[in-house]
Amino acid sequence: MQRDSLVTVEWLRDHLRDPEVRVVDCRWTLGQPGEGRRQYEAGHIPGAAHLDVDQQLSGKEGPGRHPIPDKREFQKTLSVLGVDRETLVVAYDGGQGVPAPRLWWLLRYFGHSKVAVLDGGWNRWTQSGGAVEQEIPVFRETSFLARPRTKWMFDKETVDSLREDPEVLLIDARSPERYSGEKETVDPKAGHIPGALNLPFTEMIDPQTGFFLSCETLKGKFEKLAAKEAKTIISYCGSGITACTNLFALHLAGLEGVLYEGSWSEWSADSQLPVAVERK
């Protein structure tokens, strides 16, 4: 199990001033550009930087609404934050598991394994009486080197070629309503990739505490989908953000998966690709 990829607010409070720890606020609200930055400026964990899903955690060009950032741009972003190979990056979000795991996945994809997610996020930090500040920190710039692990990400052609393979598990992290095709308010078409199974990212989090579920509980959820028998696990969502929440949960459960970068926002825009629906 990989529970060390999660840190508690108690641990972070004790290590907040550690020069080898860099805290990053990833708060973000879908459909409200800049809202995460506004929340950050109103108050954040002391010493935390802020990275925005639409700006720094996504690329300007690529498949779907939130493609992977350009390697050079990501290098610059992390260098400005003073991150080097010895830095432990601790990502946090509002406390719903979105989108701190996106930064966790991106850092690992670009070759930086020293990264963790704050369990419970901002909500847990403030509920526990954690200090809050408004000062925007400035860091000594480093030379972060990104080394993409290209096998950790699939394009639509690869997903299309694998989706009927019995040794491949394709997981859709969206809500049941979007997966089934009953409701679609964001992308061109309703439904899901044929062959995909639904496991909403919201099921990775305890709704009462905001904490990720135990490793054993997460493992059980994935094993119900025959994840243990699969040679390849592919995670997708609307645009590649909440798919990373499921990838993080897989990691906690001792499993690993691959991200379909363009996700449903790319797939549903291609008239040549099949779509499955399960409307009642």
The 8 nearest C-alpha neighbors of each residue, nearest first, counted from 0:
[[1, 253, 252, 251, 2, 214, 250, 254],
 [0, 2, 251, 3, 4, 253, 250, 252],
 [1, 3, 4, 5, 251, 0, 214, 6],
 [4, 2, 5, 1, 6, 115, 251, 0],
 [5, 3, 115, 2, 1, 116, 6, 114],
 [6, 4, 116, 3, 115, 2, 117, 118],
 [7, 5, 117, 118, 116, 10, 115, 4],
 [6, 8, 10, 9, 118, 117, 11, 5],
 [7, 9, 11, 10, 124, 12, 6, 117],
 [10, 8, 12, 7, 11, 13, 6, 14],
 [9, 11, 7, 13, 8, 12, 6, 14],
 [10, 12, 14, 8, 13, 15, 9, 7],
 [13, 11, 9, 15, 10, 14, 8, 129],
 [12, 14, 10, 11, 15, 9, 16, 17],
 [15, 13, 11, 17, 16, 12, 10, 20],
 [14, 16, 12, 11, 17, 13, 20, 45],
 [15, 17, 14, 18, 20, 13, 46, 12],
 [16, 18, 14, 19, 20, 15, 21, 13],
 [19, 17, 20, 16, 21, 86, 15, 14],
 [18, 20, 86, 17, 87, 85, 21, 88],
 [21, 19, 87, 17, 18, 86, 88, 22],
 [20, 22, 88, 89, 87, 23, 19, 86],
 [23, 21, 47, 89, 88, 90, 48, 20],
 [24, 22, 48, 90, 47, 49, 89, 25],
 [23, 25, 49, 91, 26, 48, 92, 47],
 [26, 24, 92, 50, 99, 91, 49, 51],
 [25, 27, 92, 35, 93, 24, 98, 28],
 [26, 28, 35, 34, 25, 29, 52, 51],
 [27, 29, 31, 34, 30, 35, 26, 32],
 [30, 28, 31, 27, 32, 34, 52, 53],
 [29, 31, 32, 28, 34, 27, 33, 185],
 [30, 32, 28, 29, 34, 33, 27, 35],
 [33, 31, 34, 30, 28, 29, 53, 35],
 [32, 34, 36, 35, 37, 31, 27, 51],
 [35, 33, 37, 36, 32, 31, 28, 38],
 [34, 36, 27, 26, 38, 37, 33, 39],
 [37, 35, 39, 33, 38, 34, 40, 49],
 [36, 38, 34, 40, 39, 35, 41, 33],
 [37, 39, 41, 35, 36, 40, 34, 42],
 [38, 40, 36, 42, 43, 37, 41, 35],
 [39, 41, 37, 42, 38, 133, 36, 43],
 [42, 40, 38, 39, 133, 37, 43, 132],
 [41, 43, 133, 39, 132, 40, 131, 38],
 [44, 42, 131, 39, 132, 45, 133, 47],
 [43, 45, 131, 47, 132, 46, 130, 42],
 [46, 44, 132, 47, 131, 43, 130, 15],
 [45, 47, 136, 44, 48, 22, 135, 15],
 [48, 46, 22, 23, 45, 44, 24, 49],
 [47, 49, 23, 24, 22, 46, 136, 50],
 [50, 48, 24, 23, 25, 51, 47, 39],
 [51, 49, 25, 55, 24, 52, 56, 23],
 [50, 52, 54, 55, 53, 56, 25, 49],
 [53, 51, 56, 54, 57, 55, 27, 50],
 [52, 54, 51, 57, 56, 55, 65, 32],
 [53, 55, 51, 52, 56, 57, 58, 50],
 [54, 56, 51, 57, 50, 52, 53, 76],
 [55, 57, 52, 54, 51, 68, 53, 102],
 [58, 56, 68, 65, 67, 66, 55, 53],
 [68, 57, 59, 66, 67, 60, 69, 65],
 [58, 60, 57, 61, 68, 66, 69, 54],
 [61, 59, 58, 66, 62, 68, 69, 67],
 [60, 62, 66, 63, 58, 59, 67, 261],
 [63, 61, 261, 66, 265, 64, 260, 60],
 [62, 64, 261, 265, 264, 65, 238, 66],
 [65, 63, 238, 66, 264, 62, 261, 265],
 [64, 66, 57, 238, 63, 239, 58, 67],
 [67, 65, 61, 58, 57, 62, 63, 260],
 [66, 68, 58, 57, 69, 65, 260, 61],
 [58, 69, 67, 57, 73, 70, 56, 66],
 [68, 70, 72, 71, 58, 73, 67, 59],
 [71, 69, 73, 72, 74, 68, 145, 147],
 [72, 70, 74, 73, 69, 75, 145, 68],
 [71, 73, 75, 69, 74, 70, 76, 68],
 [74, 72, 76, 70, 75, 71, 68, 69],
 [73, 75, 71, 72, 77, 143, 76, 145],
 [74, 76, 78, 72, 73, 77, 79, 71],
 [75, 77, 73, 79, 74, 78, 72, 80],
 [78, 76, 80, 74, 79, 82, 75, 143],
 [77, 79, 141, 143, 75, 81, 142, 80],
 [80, 78, 140, 81, 76, 77, 75, 141],
 [81, 79, 77, 78, 82, 138, 140, 76],
 [80, 82, 140, 141, 78, 79, 139, 138],
 [83, 81, 77, 80, 86, 78, 143, 141],
 [82, 84, 143, 86, 85, 141, 81, 142],
 [83, 85, 86, 111, 82, 143, 113, 87],
 [84, 86, 83, 87, 19, 113, 82, 20],
 [87, 85, 19, 83, 82, 84, 20, 88],
 [86, 88, 20, 113, 114, 19, 21, 89],
 [87, 89, 114, 21, 22, 20, 86, 115],
 [90, 88, 22, 115, 116, 114, 23, 21],
 [91, 89, 23, 116, 99, 22, 117, 24],
 [90, 92, 120, 99, 117, 24, 25, 116],
 [93, 91, 26, 25, 120, 99, 94, 121],
 [94, 92, 121, 120, 26, 122, 95, 91],
 [93, 95, 120, 119, 92, 122, 96, 121],
 [96, 94, 97, 93, 209, 204, 92, 119],
 [95, 97, 94, 98, 244, 99, 92, 100],
 [98, 96, 99, 95, 92, 241, 100, 244],
 [97, 99, 101, 100, 92, 96, 25, 240],
 [98, 100, 91, 90, 101, 92, 102, 97],
 [101, 99, 103, 244, 98, 102, 243, 104],
 [100, 102, 104, 98, 243, 99, 103, 240],
 [103, 101, 105, 100, 104, 99, 106, 56],
 [104, 102, 100, 101, 106, 105, 114, 99],
 [105, 103, 101, 107, 102, 106, 108, 100],
 [106, 104, 108, 102, 107, 103, 109, 101],
 [105, 107, 111, 109, 108, 103, 104, 102],
 [106, 108, 111, 110, 112, 104, 109, 105],
 [109, 107, 105, 148, 106, 110, 147, 104],
 [108, 110, 147, 146, 145, 106, 107, 111],
 [109, 111, 107, 146, 108, 145, 147, 112],
 [112, 110, 107, 106, 113, 109, 84, 114],
 [111, 113, 107, 114, 110, 106, 87, 108],
 [114, 112, 87, 111, 88, 86, 115, 85],
 [113, 115, 88, 87, 112, 89, 103, 4],
 [116, 114, 4, 89, 5, 90, 88, 103],
 [115, 117, 90, 5, 89, 91, 118, 6],
 [118, 116, 6, 91, 120, 5, 7, 90],
 [119, 117, 210, 120, 7, 5, 6, 116],
 [118, 120, 94, 210, 123, 209, 117, 122],
 [119, 121, 94, 91, 92, 117, 93, 118],
 [122, 120, 93, 124, 123, 94, 92, 125],
 [123, 121, 94, 124, 125, 120, 93, 126],
 [122, 124, 119, 126, 121, 125, 120, 127],
 [125, 123, 121, 129, 127, 122, 126, 8],
 [124, 126, 128, 129, 127, 122, 123, 121],
 [127, 125, 123, 128, 124, 122, 129, 121],
 [128, 126, 125, 124, 129, 123, 8, 122],
 [129, 127, 125, 126, 130, 124, 123, 131],
 [128, 130, 124, 125, 127, 131, 126, 12],
 [129, 131, 44, 128, 45, 132, 125, 124],
 [132, 130, 44, 43, 42, 45, 129, 133],
 [131, 133, 42, 45, 43, 134, 44, 130],
 [134, 132, 42, 40, 41, 43, 135, 131],
 [133, 135, 132, 136, 40, 45, 46, 42],
 [136, 134, 133, 137, 48, 40, 46, 47],
 [137, 135, 46, 134, 138, 48, 47, 45],
 [138, 136, 135, 139, 80, 79, 48, 81],
 [139, 137, 81, 80, 140, 136, 79, 141],
 [138, 140, 81, 141, 137, 79, 80, 78],
 [139, 141, 81, 79, 78, 138, 80, 142],
 [140, 142, 78, 81, 143, 83, 82, 139],
 [143, 141, 78, 144, 83, 140, 74, 82],
 [142, 144, 78, 83, 74, 141, 77, 82],
 [143, 145, 74, 142, 146, 83, 109, 110],
 [146, 144, 109, 74, 110, 147, 70, 143],
 [145, 147, 109, 110, 148, 144, 108, 70],
 [148, 146, 109, 149, 108, 145, 110, 70],
 [147, 149, 108, 150, 151, 109, 146, 110],
 [148, 150, 151, 147, 152, 108, 153, 109],
 [149, 151, 152, 148, 153, 257, 147, 108],
 [150, 152, 257, 149, 148, 258, 108, 153],
 [153, 151, 258, 257, 150, 259, 149, 260],
 [154, 152, 259, 157, 258, 260, 158, 155],
 [155, 153, 157, 156, 259, 260, 158, 152],
 [156, 154, 158, 157, 159, 153, 266, 261],
 [157, 155, 159, 158, 154, 160, 153, 161],
 [156, 158, 160, 159, 155, 154, 153, 161],
 [157, 159, 155, 161, 160, 156, 162, 154],
 [160, 158, 156, 157, 162, 161, 155, 272],
 [159, 161, 157, 158, 162, 156, 163, 164],
 [162, 160, 158, 164, 159, 163, 157, 167],
 [161, 163, 159, 164, 158, 194, 160, 169],
 [164, 162, 161, 165, 194, 160, 167, 193],
 [163, 165, 161, 167, 166, 162, 160, 168],
 [166, 164, 167, 163, 168, 229, 162, 161],
 [165, 167, 229, 164, 230, 231, 168, 228],
 [168, 166, 231, 164, 229, 165, 232, 230],
 [169, 167, 232, 229, 233, 231, 170, 226],
 [168, 170, 195, 233, 232, 234, 196, 167],
 [171, 169, 234, 196, 195, 197, 233, 172],
 [170, 172, 197, 235, 236, 173, 196, 198],
 [171, 173, 199, 236, 200, 198, 242, 235],
 [174, 172, 199, 236, 171, 178, 177, 175],
 [173, 175, 199, 176, 177, 178, 172, 200],
 [176, 174, 178, 177, 179, 173, 197, 199],
 [177, 175, 181, 182, 179, 174, 178, 180],
 [176, 178, 182, 180, 174, 179, 175, 183],
 [177, 179, 175, 191, 190, 176, 180, 174],
 [180, 178, 277, 276, 190, 176, 177, 181],
 [179, 181, 190, 189, 276, 177, 182, 178],
 [182, 180, 176, 179, 278, 177, 183, 189],
 [181, 183, 177, 176, 180, 184, 189, 179],
 [184, 182, 189, 177, 185, 186, 180, 181],
 [183, 185, 186, 182, 187, 189, 177, 188],
 [186, 184, 183, 187, 264, 237, 188, 189],
 [185, 187, 264, 188, 184, 183, 267, 189],
 [188, 186, 267, 268, 185, 189, 264, 183],
 [189, 187, 267, 186, 190, 183, 268, 180],
 [190, 188, 180, 183, 177, 182, 191, 187],
 [189, 191, 180, 276, 178, 179, 275, 274],
 [190, 192, 275, 178, 274, 193, 276, 179],
 [191, 193, 274, 195, 275, 194, 273, 190],
 [194, 192, 275, 195, 274, 191, 273, 162],
 [193, 195, 162, 192, 163, 196, 169, 275],
 [196, 194, 169, 170, 193, 192, 171, 197],
 [197, 195, 170, 171, 169, 194, 198, 224],
 [196, 198, 171, 170, 199, 172, 195, 178],
 [197, 199, 172, 171, 200, 170, 196, 202],
 [200, 198, 172, 173, 201, 174, 202, 197],
 [199, 201, 172, 202, 203, 245, 244, 241],
 [202, 200, 199, 203, 204, 95, 96, 174],
 [201, 203, 200, 204, 199, 198, 205, 206],
 [202, 204, 201, 200, 211, 212, 248, 217],
 [205, 203, 211, 202, 212, 210, 201, 209],
 [204, 206, 209, 207, 210, 208, 212, 211],
 [207, 205, 209, 208, 204, 210, 201, 95],
 [208, 206, 205, 209, 210, 204, 119, 211],
 [209, 207, 210, 205, 206, 119, 123, 204],
 [208, 210, 119, 205, 206, 94, 204, 95],
 [211, 209, 119, 208, 118, 205, 204, 212],
 [212, 210, 204, 203, 205, 213, 118, 209],
 [211, 213, 204, 205, 203, 216, 217, 210],
 [212, 214, 216, 215, 217, 211, 251, 252],
 [213, 215, 252, 217, 216, 251, 218, 0],
 [214, 216, 218, 213, 217, 219, 252, 212],
 [217, 215, 219, 213, 218, 214, 212, 220],
 [218, 216, 220, 214, 219, 215, 252, 213],
 [217, 219, 252, 215, 221, 216, 220, 214],
 [218, 220, 222, 216, 217, 221, 215, 223],
 [221, 219, 217, 223, 218, 222, 216, 224],
 [222, 220, 224, 218, 223, 226, 219, 217],
 [221, 223, 225, 219, 226, 224, 220, 227],
 [222, 224, 221, 220, 225, 219, 226, 218],
 [223, 225, 222, 221, 226, 220, 196, 168],
 [226, 224, 222, 223, 227, 228, 229, 221],
 [227, 225, 222, 229, 221, 228, 224, 168],
 [226, 228, 225, 229, 222, 221, 254, 230],
 [229, 227, 226, 225, 230, 166, 222, 167],
 [230, 228, 166, 226, 231, 167, 227, 168],
 [231, 229, 166, 167, 228, 232, 168, 227],
 [230, 232, 167, 229, 168, 233, 166, 256],
 [233, 231, 256, 168, 167, 169, 257, 229],
 [234, 232, 257, 169, 256, 258, 170, 168],
 [233, 235, 170, 258, 242, 259, 257, 169],
 [236, 234, 242, 262, 171, 259, 239, 172],
 [237, 235, 172, 242, 173, 262, 171, 239],
 [236, 238, 263, 264, 262, 239, 173, 235],
 [237, 239, 262, 65, 64, 264, 236, 63],
 [238, 240, 242, 236, 260, 262, 235, 241],
 [241, 239, 242, 243, 238, 101, 98, 236],
 [242, 240, 244, 243, 236, 239, 200, 97],
 [241, 243, 235, 236, 245, 239, 240, 244],
 [242, 244, 246, 241, 101, 245, 240, 100],
 [245, 243, 241, 247, 100, 242, 246, 200],
 [244, 246, 248, 242, 243, 247, 200, 249],
 [247, 245, 243, 249, 248, 244, 256, 250],
 [246, 248, 250, 244, 245, 249, 243, 100],
 [249, 247, 245, 251, 250, 246, 252, 244],
 [250, 248, 246, 254, 252, 247, 251, 255],
 [249, 251, 247, 254, 253, 252, 248, 255],
 [250, 252, 1, 248, 249, 253, 214, 2],
 [253, 251, 218, 214, 249, 250, 0, 254],
 [252, 254, 0, 250, 251, 1, 249, 255],
 [255, 253, 249, 250, 252, 256, 251, 227],
 [256, 254, 250, 249, 246, 253, 257, 232],
 [257, 255, 232, 233, 246, 234, 258, 231],
 [256, 258, 233, 151, 152, 232, 234, 259],
 [259, 257, 152, 234, 260, 233, 153, 235],
 [260, 258, 153, 235, 262, 152, 261, 154],
 [259, 261, 262, 258, 239, 66, 154, 153],
 [260, 262, 63, 62, 265, 238, 259, 264],
 [263, 261, 235, 238, 259, 236, 260, 264],
 [262, 264, 237, 266, 265, 267, 236, 238],
 [265, 263, 63, 238, 237, 262, 186, 267],
 [266, 264, 63, 261, 268, 263, 267, 262],
 [265, 267, 263, 268, 269, 264, 262, 272],
 [266, 268, 188, 269, 263, 265, 264, 187],
 [267, 269, 265, 266, 187, 270, 264, 188],
 [270, 268, 271, 267, 266, 272, 265, 273],
 [269, 271, 272, 268, 267, 273, 266, 274],
 [272, 270, 269, 273, 268, 266, 267, 274],
 [271, 273, 270, 269, 274, 266, 267, 159],
 [274, 272, 271, 275, 193, 192, 270, 267],
 [273, 275, 192, 191, 193, 190, 272, 276],
 [276, 274, 193, 191, 190, 192, 273, 277],
 [277, 275, 190, 180, 179, 278, 191, 274],
 [278, 276, 179, 180, 279, 275, 190, 181],
 [277, 279, 181, 179, 276, 180, 190, 176],
 [278, 277, 181, 179, 276, 180, 176, 182]]
